[in-house]
Amino acid sequence: MRPCLTISLLGVCLAVLSSASVDANEGLKREQPNVLFIAVDDLASALGCYGDPTARTPNIDRLASMGTCFQHAYNQLPLCNPTRASVMTGLRPDTIKVYDLDRHFRDELPDVVTLSQSFQRAGYFAARVGKIFHYNVPASIGTDGFDDPASWNRTVNPRGRDKDDEALVFNAEPHRKISGALSWLAADGSDEEQTDGMIATEAIKIMREKRGEPFFLGVGFFRPHTPYVAPKEYFEWYPLESLRLPDAPSDDRDDIPTAAFAHNCPMPNYGLDQDTLLRATQAYYACVSFVDAQVGRLLDALTSLELENKTIVVFWSDHGYHLGEHGGIWQKRTLFEQASRAPLIIRVPGQSARGNCQRIVEFVDIYPTLTDLAKIESPPDLAGRSLRPLINDSAARWDRDAVTQILRPADDRLPEPVMGCSIRTERYRYTEWANGKYGVELYDHQNDPNEFDNLAFDPDSRAREVIEELRPRLRAKASGDIPSVPVNPARL
């Protein structure tokens, strides 16, 4: 064979092999599952799939039926910035030193690798639409706000008519900003004109654009955070006469430490009348259903774009929320079940086990779960554990507990800052305020799921045994000490 012909044939063979290698690499890339990471702001377990008889949430319920609905998932600190930073770093508040709305986790750990960064390093396109990390001020809708640039290849910040219509919002507590007060608006216009509707629209555009490559898409909805703003239609779903405030014994507060009540809600029901409270309840549920509709749009887009069988879907709220429990607690910032527990649903393509999981899980488990499911590397020091065994078998052995904490500022009730720390096991919740200096709580969820009877108030021998067992387990995950880093009392 002539040399030139040999060289020519060799070149063709190398080209074919190179092409095959590229095709194989592209094939491997396409086999990586996408992640649709849906976050909702201030969403209690007020969903049909969590047993709420009032909520109309067909789309989130549909997602729960297709995946694993963790009935007992607990956040690490029920305040927007700390809990979101904890989820995205996979680390506890005492590690990242974030306790208020001002501090950024990179102040303490400048080189930490966030969840979306781990996916970026594995070749994923990572984008955020709306609120995933905390926005430093509510007015930052439409800007990057209090974000983490290293975590994203792209950020999109829609701004809807809800921002422009804020002057129309009714504020039941005019001395507070609408972002922190019971405030609401039954809005004119369509879903798509609201910020959350625009967030769904922009997220769908990215899914369509990136359907041929692996993506990690964070979609963060602002509602039902105050002000409760949703189109009028959703308010009509919840007639006032169909609503009621939570029941509680008349002496419920007698055995609860002062520190257990959030400093922004020291007075029962803010001193508001029942009609106003019911209207606030109506507005909250209207927002829940409005967000549910946007989640439905995302799920439908996965199907229409033929991405449903290629995409892991995670649905979570940054923390729980009070709607008047314990004789008038509203919003977040407590260590009771209503604020510590929050929705968490994970759907994996092709999973055979579906439905509710009753095991105790934590939000720090989200990070290692997603990297495990996607088979990518994650940092070695994550605080949580992959939930894959429970996704495969919701009744699998799982001997874990959950720890949640909250920092109180000094005020006219407390002479010094107080850290509260709480541990939740399958049966009990045990809580200490300043390591017990400002009170202790113990609730038996087997017999008292609403946490009405504080067994630590006048403990018998069995209660003392439980406390002695749980205290070291609690301290192992949260010291209870006052932070040595800067903390803004006005932003706790």
Residue pairs with C-beta under 8 A, 6 or more apart in sequence:
29 123
29 213
29 214
30 212
30 213
30 214
32 122
32 123
32 124
32 214
32 374
32 375
32 376
33 214
33 310
33 311
33 312
33 348
33 349
33 373
33 374
34 214
34 215
34 216
34 217
34 307
34 310
34 311
34 312
35 119
35 124
35 215
35 216
35 217
35 311
35 312
35 314
35 370
35 374
36 207
36 217
36 219
36 298
36 302
36 311
36 312
36 313
36 314
37 116
37 132
37 216
37 217
37 218
37 219
37 314
37 370
38 219
38 220
38 221
38 295
38 298
38 313
38 314
38 315
38 316
39 84
39 130
39 131
39 132
39 218
39 219
39 220
39 221
39 316
39 317
39 318
40 220
40 221
40 223
40 224
40 291
40 315
40 316
40 317
40 318
40 343
41 80
41 131
41 220
41 221
41 222
41 223
41 224
41 225
41 317
41 318
42 80
42 224
42 225
42 226
42 317
42 318
42 319
42 321
42 331
42 332
43 224
43 288
43 291
43 317
43 320
43 321
43 342
43 343
44 317
44 320
44 321
44 322
44 323
44 338
44 342
45 51
45 52
45 320
45 338
45 341
45 342
45 343
46 52
46 54
46 55
46 284
46 285
46 288
46 321
46 323
47 55
47 57
47 60
47 61
47 64
47 288
47 292
47 343
48 55
48 56
48 57
48 58
48 60
48 61
49 57
49 60
49 61
49 64
49 65
49 69
49 345
49 356
50 69
50 71
50 343
54 238
54 242
54 243
54 285
55 285
55 288
55 289
56 237
56 238
56 285
56 289
56 292
57 288
57 289
57 292
58 292
58 296
59 292
59 293
59 295
59 296
59 299
60 292
60 295
60 315
60 343
60 345
62 296
62 299
63 295
63 299
63 313
63 315
63 345
63 347
64 345
64 355
64 356
65 354
65 355
66 347
66 354
67 313
67 345
67 346
67 347
67 348
67 351
67 354
67 391
68 345
68 346
68 347
68 351
68 353
68 354
68 355
68 356
68 357
68 387
68 390
68 391
68 394
69 344
69 345
69 355
69 356
69 357
70 344
70 345
70 346
70 357
70 359
70 361
70 387
70 390
71 356
71 357
71 358
72 341
72 358
72 359
72 360
72 361
72 402
72 424
72 426
73 316
73 341
73 342
73 343
73 344
73 361
73 362
73 363
73 402
74 340
74 341
74 342
74 360
74 361
74 362
74 363
74 402
74 403
74 404
74 424
75 83
75 86
75 87
75 318
75 319
75 320
75 340
75 342
75 362
75 363
75 404
76 82
76 83
76 86
76 92
76 93
76 362
76 363
76 364
76 403
76 404
76 405
77 83
77 86
77 93
77 98
77 99
77 319
77 404
77 405
77 406
78 319
78 320
78 332
78 333
78 334
78 335
78 339
78 340
78 404
78 406
79 99
79 100
79 101
79 319
79 332
79 333
79 406
79 492
80 101
80 134
80 225
80 318
80 319
81 98
81 100
81 101
81 102
81 103
81 133
81 134
81 146
82 93
82 98
82 99
82 100
83 318
83 319
83 363
84 132
84 133
84 134
84 318
85 96
85 98
85 104
85 105
85 133
85 134
86 92
86 93
86 96
86 98
86 363
86 364
87 115
87 316
87 318
87 363
87 364
87 366
87 367
88 105
88 114
88 115
88 116
88 132
88 133
88 148
88 151
88 367
89 95
89 96
89 105
89 109
89 112
89 114
89 115
89 367
90 115
90 364
90 366
90 367
90 368
90 378
90 379
90 382
90 383
90 384
91 105
91 109
91 112
91 364
91 381
91 382
91 383
92 364
92 383
92 403
92 477
92 478
93 99
93 405
93 478
94 405
94 478
94 479
95 108
95 109
95 383
96 105
96 108
96 109
96 112
97 103
97 105
97 107
97 108
97 483
97 485
98 104
98 105
98 108
99 407
99 483
99 487
99 492
100 407
100 487
100 488
100 491
100 492
101 134
101 136
101 488
101 491
101 492
102 136
102 488
102 491
103 485
103 486
103 487
103 488
104 146
104 148
105 112
105 148
106 112
106 148
107 485
108 485
112 379
113 121
113 378
113 379
114 148
114 150
114 151
115 151
115 216
115 366
115 367
115 370
115 371
116 126
116 128
116 151
116 152
116 216
116 218
117 126
117 150
117 151
118 367
118 371
118 376
118 377
118 378
118 379
119 126
119 214
119 216
119 370
119 371
119 374
119 376
120 126
120 151
120 153
120 216
121 376
121 377
122 214
122 374
122 376
122 377
123 214
124 214
124 215
124 216
125 153
125 154
125 210
125 213
125 214
125 215
125 216
126 151
126 152
126 153
126 154
126 215
126 216
126 217
126 218
127 152
127 153
127 154
127 155
127 156
127 206
127 210
127 215
127 216
127 217
127 218
128 147
128 151
128 152
128 154
128 155
128 156
128 217
128 218
128 220
129 155
129 156
129 157
129 158
129 199
129 202
129 203
129 206
129 217
129 218
129 219
129 220
130 156
130 157
130 158
130 195
130 196
130 199
130 203
130 218
130 219
130 220
130 221
130 222
131 145
131 220
131 221
131 222
132 147
132 151
132 218
132 220
133 145
133 146
133 147
133 148
133 151
134 145
134 146
135 141
135 145
135 146
135 147
136 145
136 146
137 145
137 146
138 177
138 179
139 163
140 146
141 157
141 158
141 159
141 160
141 163
141 195
141 222
142 157
142 158
142 159
142 163
143 157
144 155
144 157
145 157
147 155
152 218
154 206
156 199
156 202
156 206
158 195
158 198
158 199
158 201
158 202
159 195
159 198
160 193
160 194
160 195
160 196
160 197
160 198
161 187
161 189
161 193
161 194
162 185
162 187
162 194
162 195
162 229
163 195
165 185
165 187
165 188
165 229
166 178
166 227
168 185
169 178
169 183
169 184
169 185
169 227
169 229
170 183
170 184
170 185
171 178
171 181
171 182
171 183
171 227
172 181
172 182
172 183
172 270
172 272
172 276
172 280
173 181
173 182
173 183
173 270
173 272
174 181
178 226
178 227
179 225
179 226
179 227
180 226
180 264
180 331
181 226
181 227
182 226
182 270
182 272
182 276
182 277
182 280
182 330
183 226
183 227
183 228
184 226
184 227
184 228
184 229
184 279
184 280
184 283
184 284
185 227
185 228
185 229
185 283
186 230
186 231
186 232
186 235
186 283
186 286
187 194
187 229
187 230
187 231
187 232
188 231
188 232
189 231
190 197
190 231
191 197
191 231
191 290
191 293
191 294
192 198
192 201
194 229
194 230
194 231
194 290
195 222
196 221
196 222
196 223
196 290
196 291
196 294
197 294
199 219
199 220
199 221
199 222
199 294
200 219
200 294
200 295
200 297
200 298
201 297
203 217
203 219
203 298
203 301
204 297
204 298
204 301
206 215
206 217
207 215
207 217
207 301
207 302
207 305
207 307
208 301
208 305
210 217
211 305
211 306
211 307
219 298
221 291
221 294
223 229
223 230
223 287
223 288
223 290
223 291
224 284
224 287
224 288
224 291
224 321
226 331
228 280
228 283
228 284
228 286
228 287
229 287
230 283
230 286
230 287
230 289
230 290
231 290
234 285
234 286
234 287
234 289
234 290
234 293
235 282
235 283
235 286
237 285
237 286
237 289
238 281
238 282
238 285
238 286
238 289
240 275
240 278
240 279
240 282
243 278
243 281
243 282
243 285
244 278
245 274
245 277
245 278
245 281
245 323
245 324
246 323
246 324
246 325
248 325
248 326
248 327
248 450
248 452
249 452
252 326
252 327
252 452
253 268
253 326
253 327
255 453
255 454
255 457
255 458
256 326
256 439
256 441
256 454
257 433
257 438
257 439
257 440
257 441
258 413
258 414
258 438
258 439
259 408
259 413
259 414
259 418
259 420
259 433
259 434
259 438
259 439
260 334
260 335
260 336
260 420
260 431
260 433
260 439
260 441
261 329
261 334
262 329
262 331
262 332
262 333
262 334
262 406
262 408
263 333
263 408
263 409
263 411
263 413
263 414
263 492
264 331
264 333
265 322
265 328
265 329
265 330
265 331
265 333
266 413
267 328
268 327
268 328
268 329
269 277
269 324
269 327
269 328
269 330
270 328
270 330
272 280
277 324
280 330
281 323
281 324
284 321
284 323
295 315
299 313
301 307
302 308
302 311
302 313
308 349
309 349
309 350
310 349
311 349
312 346
312 347
312 348
312 349
312 370
312 373
312 374
313 345
313 346
313 347
314 344
314 345
314 346
314 347
314 366
314 370
315 343
315 344
315 345
315 346
316 342
316 343
316 344
316 345
316 363
316 366
317 342
317 343
318 342
319 332
319 339
319 340
319 342
320 332
320 337
320 338
320 339
320 340
320 341
320 342
321 331
321 332
321 338
321 339
322 329
322 330
322 331
322 332
322 334
322 336
322 338
322 339
323 330
323 338
324 330
325 336
325 338
325 450
326 336
326 451
329 336
329 338
332 339
333 339
333 406
333 492
334 340
334 406
335 404
335 405
335 406
335 420
335 421
335 422
335 431
335 441
336 451
337 424
337 429
337 445
337 449
337 450
337 451
340 402
340 404
340 422
340 424
340 429
341 424
342 363
344 361
344 363
344 366
346 369
346 387
346 391
348 373
348 391
351 391
351 392
352 392
353 391
353 392
353 393
353 394
355 394
356 394
357 390
357 394
358 394
358 426
359 390
359 394
359 396
359 398
359 400
359 426
360 398
360 400
360 401
360 402
360 424
360 425
360 426
361 387
361 390
361 398
361 400
361 402
362 383
362 384
362 400
362 402
362 403
363 384
364 382
364 383
364 384
365 384
365 385
365 386
365 387
366 384
366 387
367 378
367 382
367 384
368 378
368 382
368 384
368 385
368 386
369 384
369 386
369 387
369 388
369 391
371 377
371 378
371 386
372 378
372 386
372 388
373 386
373 388
373 391
383 477
385 400
389 396
389 398
390 396
390 398
401 423
401 424
401 425
401 473
402 423
402 424
403 421
403 422
403 423
403 424
403 474
403 477
403 478
404 421
404 422
404 424
405 419
405 420
405 421
405 422
405 478
405 480
406 419
406 420
407 417
407 418
407 419
407 420
407 482
407 483
407 487
407 492
408 414
408 417
408 418
408 419
408 420
408 433
408 492
409 417
409 489
409 490
409 492
410 416
410 417
410 489
414 438
416 434
416 482
417 482
417 487
417 489
418 433
418 434
418 437
418 438
418 482
419 433
419 434
419 478
419 479
419 480
419 481
419 482
419 483
420 431
420 432
420 433
420 434
421 431
421 432
421 435
421 474
421 475
421 478
421 479
421 480
422 429
422 430
422 431
422 432
422 441
422 474
423 429
423 430
423 431
423 470
423 473
423 474
423 477
425 470
426 445
427 444
427 445
427 446
428 442
428 443
428 444
428 445
428 466
428 470
429 441
429 442
429 443
429 445
429 451
430 440
430 441
430 442
430 456
430 466
430 467
430 470
430 471
430 474
431 440
431 441
431 442
432 439
432 440
432 471
432 474
432 480
433 439
433 440
434 480
435 480
435 481
440 456
440 467
441 451
441 454
441 456
441 457
442 454
442 455
442 456
442 459
442 463
442 466
442 467
443 451
443 453
443 454
443 455
444 453
444 455
445 451
455 463
455 466
456 463
456 467
459 467
474 480
